[in-house]
Amino acid sequence: MCNLSLAIYNEGFDEGICKGLSHGITGAIVLLRKNGFDNPAIMEMIMDQYQLTLEEAQNYLLILKAG
């Protein structure tokens, strides 16, 4: 592969990883909510499991609340 092709491939690969991780985090939040966990507990769990900052965890919860 030439350098440009490799760079494009890597960019697409990284984007796919990010989308997959985001999908997994939102899925975990949905499952935790269905099992009765409140937002503070969910935030703590996803911050620990996915090494998220407080702001990142809050954003995931807000996105799902809006959707």
C-alpha positions in Angstrom: 0.0 0.0 0.0 1.3 3.5 -0.7 1.5 6.0 2.1 -1.7 7.9 1.1 -3.7 4.6 0.9 -2.3 3.6 4.2 -3.2 6.9 5.8 -6.8 6.8 4.4 -7.1 3.2 5.6 -5.8 4.1 9.1 -8.2 7.1 9.3 -11.2 4.9 8.4 -10.1 2.2 10.8 -9.7 4.6 13.7 -13.1 6.1 12.9 -14.7 2.7 12.9 -13.1 1.9 16.3 -14.5 5.1 17.7 -18.0 4.5 16.4 -17.9 0.9 17.7 -16.8 2.1 21.2 -19.4 4.8 21.3 -22.1 2.2 20.3 -20.9 -0.1 23.1 -21.0 2.7 25.7 -24.5 3.8 24.7 -25.6 0.1 24.7 -24.2 -0.3 28.2 -26.1 2.8 29.4 -29.4 1.5 28.0 -28.9 -1.8 29.7 -28.0 -0.2 33.0 -31.0 2.0 32.9 -33.3 -0.9 32.1 -31.9 -2.6 35.2 -32.7 0.3 37.4 -29.4 2.1 37.8 -29.6 5.9 38.2 -27.4 8.3 36.2 -24.8 8.9 39.0 -24.2 5.2 39.3 -24.1 4.7 35.5 -21.6 7.6 35.1 -19.3 6.0 37.7 -19.5 2.6 36.0 -18.9 3.9 32.4 -16.1 6.2 33.6 -14.4 3.2 35.2 -15.0 0.7 32.4 -14.2 2.9 29.5 -11.7 5.3 31.1 -14.0 8.3 30.4 -13.7 11.8 31.9 -16.6 13.1 33.9 -17.5 15.4 30.9 -17.4 12.5 28.4 -19.7 10.4 30.7 -22.1 13.3 31.1 -22.2 13.8 27.3 -23.1 10.2 26.7 -26.0 10.4 29.3 -27.2 13.7 27.8 -27.1 12.3 24.2 -29.3 9.4 25.3 -31.6 11.6 27.3 -32.2 13.8 24.3 -32.7 10.8 21.9 
